[in-house]
Amino acid sequence: MENGELQELAMLLSKEEIDQAAIRPAIEQVLIAIGEDPKREGLLDTPDRVARMYVELLEGYRVDPIALVNDALFEEDYDEMVVVRDIEFYSLCELHMLPFIGRAHVAYLPKGRVLGLSKIPRVVDMFARRLQVQERMTRQIAEFINGLLHPLGVAVVVEGLHLCATMRGVKKHDARMTTSAMLGAFRTHLATRQEFLENISRGSNPVL
Ligand SMILES: [Zn+2]
């Protein structure tokens, strides 16, 4: 596939670094607004720490998808389902900028092309380390792998625990969410989908 197409699927937003110098005074303003004293000892370095934290937690916008998959694409005749399950992820919900965390399960049915196994968690990370909604993240992971490998099908299931729901006392059952994206054979063939769903349910523990 064209590199440009890959860039588009990864939705590379910016090559510019996150503007830490702009975040610091903004966080100081938040501290003042909630009635805190940003000059007290415990908070003195907080704006700087928060700025550096966002650089890390939101680095997914700046991952170069071509460098990410480089040297890990192989032409292979292997045609059985590839499943990578229980991939831990940490993301921030875009509604509250609070964490949602959990596990992603990714599968695809190769058609002449495979991706090195260690890269699949990195694809998940690329999309998790942004301001996200779980449904969109799930779809983006599936569409990226689909565009990259042009397999017979891709399946992604994401189980997430949303701290914006648990911490704010919203009903507990709303805090855990499962989302899925099924493409190609996983959408059209019930048996294929079931094979995947049975695989990921075997011996798995609930999120957290
Ligand atoms: Zn939220």
Residues whose N, C-alpha, C, O or C-beta is under 5 A from the ligand:
A	BS01	ZN	C93 L95 H96 C164
